[in-house]
Amino acid sequence: MNASPKPVNALARGIAILRYLDSQGEPVGVVQIARDLKINTSTCFNLLRTLAHERLAVFDQTTKKYSPGLGVLELAHSALKQGGHIRLLHPRLEQIANEHKVTAMLWQLISPSRAMVVDLAEAPTPLRVHFTVGQRLPSLIGALGRCFAAHLGLPKPQIKAMFKELRWQDPPTFDQYWSDVEETRRNGFAVDIGRYNRNFTTVAAPVLASDGRATMAVSAITFSGDIDRTRLLRLAADLKRVTRDASRALGNSGSLDSAQAAPAGRTKASSRQHRSATAT
């Protein structure tokens, strides 16, 4: 039997540093990195200098601190592009962006607390909301976050604890947020009108894996003044068609057809209730 390969310590430590920088959310100095990872300070400095040379880390000359570099995003995007879902979904993102005059994005969950843009399409309009591939957000924020909260399989107390760390321009209460999460679970899409950012409306729908959990989501964002309720529901229906097909491709056999029909079949009273909930 072949022995397990011996890890290369320098490489393992370099990877540990990259993961550490990614987890911090703000630049960190070499002394703190070395202390937290239990690496010799001189060794840590040399590893960081090498990572910076390879564009995997960025060194700020003013603060003398390090943060993840663009090279990490380039590697991540290259790896994600190998998956057929990005190639197959891109034309659908372009269709949504062009038809609804929005920026449409495919998000990948990269940890329970973070999601990253892995593909996008922008409307050919002079004024549009700009995102970039590799951009990350907290996994539970906005419309996107309601989708993940509804389909991550996390207990409510854990979601509540994560919710407390989120930063909104117009923050909902947790009860409002949880009500939206439950409605997202029923209807298959989520809406954020001015909560995460007062200027924007975002609609999102989850992509479910074979176990029913959300591994990805598709969202569309536009200026709040550019979309009314009728257009919003049409956009939600189109997003759900895309994510339903993607979910089936990932082996999820569940049907969202009944939920997809829900908005059109609401009574006036339930419609008023829905407007109140999705505006949070």
C-alpha positions in Angstrom: 0.0 0.0 0.0 1.3 3.4 -1.0 2.0 5.7 2.0 0.1 9.0 2.1 2.1 11.8 0.5 3.9 14.0 3.0 2.5 17.6 2.9 4.9 20.4 1.9 4.9 22.6 5.0 5.6 25.9 3.2 2.7 25.3 0.8 0.4 24.2 3.6 1.2 27.3 5.6 0.7 29.5 2.5 -2.7 28.1 1.9 -3.5 28.5 5.6 -2.6 32.2 5.4 -4.8 32.7 2.3 -7.8 31.1 4.2 -7.1 33.2 7.2 -7.0 36.4 5.2 -10.2 35.5 3.5 -11.9 34.8 6.8 -11.0 38.2 8.4 -13.0 40.6 6.3 -10.3 43.3 6.8 -6.6 43.7 6.3 -4.3 42.1 8.9 -0.7 42.6 10.0 2.0 40.0 9.8 2.4 39.8 13.6 -1.3 39.0 14.1 -1.3 36.4 11.3 1.8 34.7 12.7 0.4 34.6 16.2 -3.1 33.3 15.2 -1.7 30.7 12.9 1.2 29.8 15.2 3.8 30.4 12.4 7.2 31.9 13.0 7.0 35.6 12.3 10.0 35.6 9.9 8.6 32.6 8.0 5.1 34.2 7.9 6.6 37.4 6.5 8.5 35.5 3.7 5.3 33.6 2.8 3.3 36.8 2.7 5.8 38.5 0.5 5.7 35.5 -1.9 1.9 35.5 -2.0 2.0 39.3 -2.7 4.5 38.7 -5.5 2.1 36.2 -7.1 -0.9 38.6 -6.7 -2.6 36.2 -4.2 -2.2 38.8 -1.4 -2.1 42.6 -1.4 0.2 44.6 0.9 -0.8 48.1 1.9 2.3 50.2 2.3 0.5 52.7 4.5 -1.1 50.3 7.1 1.5 47.5 6.7 -1.3 45.0 6.5 -2.3 42.2 4.1 -5.6 41.3 2.4 -6.5 38.7 -0.3 -5.4 39.6 -3.8 -7.1 39.5 -7.2 -5.1 36.4 -8.1 -7.3 34.4 -5.6 -10.4 35.5 -7.4 -8.9 34.6 -10.8 -8.1 31.1 -9.6 -11.5 30.7 -8.1 -13.3 31.9 -11.2 -11.1 29.6 -13.4 -12.0 26.6 -11.2 -15.7 27.5 -11.2 -15.8 27.9 -14.9 -14.9 24.2 -15.3 -18.4 23.5 -14.0 -20.9 23.2 -16.8 -23.6 25.1 -14.9 -21.9 28.4 -15.6 -21.6 27.9 -19.3 -25.2 26.6 -19.5 -26.7 29.3 -17.4 -24.9 32.3 -18.9 -27.3 32.6 -21.9 -30.2 32.5 -19.5 -28.6 35.3 -17.5 -28.2 37.4 -20.6 -31.8 36.8 -21.6 -33.0 38.0 -18.2 -30.7 41.0 -18.2 -31.8 42.1 -21.7 -35.5 41.5 -21.3 -35.9 43.0 -17.8 -33.2 45.7 -18.1 -31.4 44.4 -14.9 -28.0 43.0 -13.8 -28.5 39.3 -13.5 -26.0 37.2 -11.4 -25.2 33.6 -10.5 -24.1 33.3 -6.9 -22.1 30.3 -5.5 -22.2 29.6 -1.8 -18.5 29.4 -0.7 -19.1 29.0 3.0 -22.2 29.1 5.3 -21.6 32.8 5.7 -20.4 34.0 2.3 -21.6 33.9 -1.3 -19.7 34.9 -4.4 -20.7 36.1 -7.9 -19.4 33.5 -10.3 -21.1 34.8 -13.5 -23.2 37.8 -14.5 -24.9 39.6 -17.4 -25.7 43.3 -17.6 -28.4 45.1 -19.4 -27.2 47.2 -22.4 -28.5 50.4 -20.8 -26.5 53.6 -20.1 -27.3 53.4 -16.4 -27.1 50.0 -14.6 -26.1 48.4 -11.3 -22.5 47.2 -11.6 -21.2 44.0 -10.0 -18.0 42.0 -10.8 -17.3 38.3 -10.9 -15.6 37.4 -7.6 -17.5 40.0 -5.6 -18.7 38.5 -2.3 -21.5 39.3 0.1 -22.7 37.8 3.4 -24.8 34.7 2.5 -27.9 35.9 4.4 -28.1 39.5 3.2 -30.8 40.9 0.9 -33.0 38.8 -1.4 -30.1 36.5 -2.0 -29.8 35.9 1.7 -33.5 35.0 2.2 -33.1 32.3 -0.4 -30.1 30.8 1.3 -31.7 31.1 4.8 -34.7 29.3 3.5 -32.8 26.4 2.0 -29.5 25.9 3.9 -30.9 23.6 6.5 -29.6 25.7 9.3 -31.6 25.9 12.6 -33.4 29.2 13.3 -31.2 30.1 16.3 -28.1 29.9 14.1 -29.6 32.0 11.4 -30.6 34.6 14.0 -27.1 34.7 15.3 -25.8 35.2 11.7 -28.5 37.8 11.1 -27.1 40.0 13.9 -23.8 40.4 12.1 -25.5 41.7 8.9 -25.3 45.4 7.9 -28.3 46.9 6.1 -29.1 50.5 5.1 -32.7 50.0 6.3 -32.5 46.9 8.6 -35.5 44.7 9.1 -36.2 43.1 12.4 -35.4 39.5 12.7 -39.1 38.7 12.9 -39.7 40.5 9.6 -36.7 38.8 8.0 -37.8 35.3 9.2 -41.3 35.9 7.8 -39.7 36.7 4.5 -37.6 33.6 4.7 -40.7 31.4 5.3 -42.5 33.1 2.4 -39.4 32.5 0.2 -39.6 28.8 1.1 -43.2 28.7 0.0 -43.0 30.8 -3.1 -39.5 29.9 -4.4 -38.3 33.5 -4.7 -37.3 36.5 -2.5 -37.5 40.2 -2.9 -35.5 43.0 -1.2 -36.9 46.5 -1.8 -34.5 49.1 -0.3 -33.5 47.1 2.8 -29.9 46.1 1.9 -29.4 49.3 -0.2 -32.1 52.0 -0.2 -31.6 52.6 -4.0 -32.0 49.1 -5.2 -34.6 46.4 -5.6 -33.3 42.8 -5.9 -35.2 39.6 -6.8 -33.5 36.2 -6.2 -34.4 32.5 -6.6 -32.4 29.5 -5.2 -30.8 26.7 -7.1 -31.3 23.5 -5.1 -29.0 20.5 -5.0 -30.3 16.9 -4.9 -30.6 17.1 -1.1 -32.9 20.1 -1.3 -30.3 22.6 -0.1 -29.3 25.8 -1.9 -25.8 25.6 -3.3 -26.3 28.6 -5.7 -28.8 31.3 -6.4 -29.7 33.6 -9.3 -30.5 37.2 -8.6 -31.4 40.3 -10.5 -30.9 43.9 -9.3 -32.1 47.2 -10.6 -32.9 50.7 -9.4 -36.0 50.7 -7.4 -37.6 53.5 -9.4 -37.2 51.4 -12.6 -39.5 48.5 -11.6 -43.1 48.2 -10.6 -44.9 45.2 -9.0 -46.1 43.8 -12.3 -42.6 43.8 -13.7 -41.2 42.5 -10.5 -43.5 39.4 -10.5 -42.6 38.7 -14.2 -39.0 38.9 -13.3 -39.5 36.5 -10.4 -41.3 34.0 -12.6 -38.4 34.1 -15.1 -35.8 33.7 -12.4 -37.7 30.7 -11.1 -37.8 29.0 -14.5 -34.0 29.4 -14.7 -33.3 28.1 -11.2 -35.9 25.2 -11.6 -34.0 24.0 -14.7 -30.7 24.4 -12.9 -32.0 22.5 -9.9 -33.1 19.6 -12.0 -29.7 19.5 -13.7 -28.2 19.1 -10.2 -30.5 16.2 -9.5 -33.3 17.9 -7.6 -36.6 16.4 -8.7 -38.8 18.7 -6.6 -41.2 20.8 -8.5 -41.7 24.5 -7.9 -44.6 24.8 -10.3 -47.3 25.2 -7.6 -45.2 27.9 -5.9 -44.5 29.6 -9.2 -48.2 29.9 -9.8 -48.8 31.4 -6.4 -48.3 35.1 -7.1 -50.9 35.1 -10.0 -53.5 33.3 -7.9 -53.4 35.5 -4.8 -56.5 37.2 -3.5 -56.3 41.0 -3.0 -55.9 40.5 0.7 -53.0 38.1 0.3 -51.5 40.4 -2.3 -51.5 43.3 0.2 -49.8 41.0 2.7 -47.2 39.9 0.1 -46.4 43.5 -0.7 -45.8 44.3 2.9 -43.5 41.2 3.4 -41.4 41.6 0.3 -40.7 45.2 1.0 -38.6 44.2 3.9 
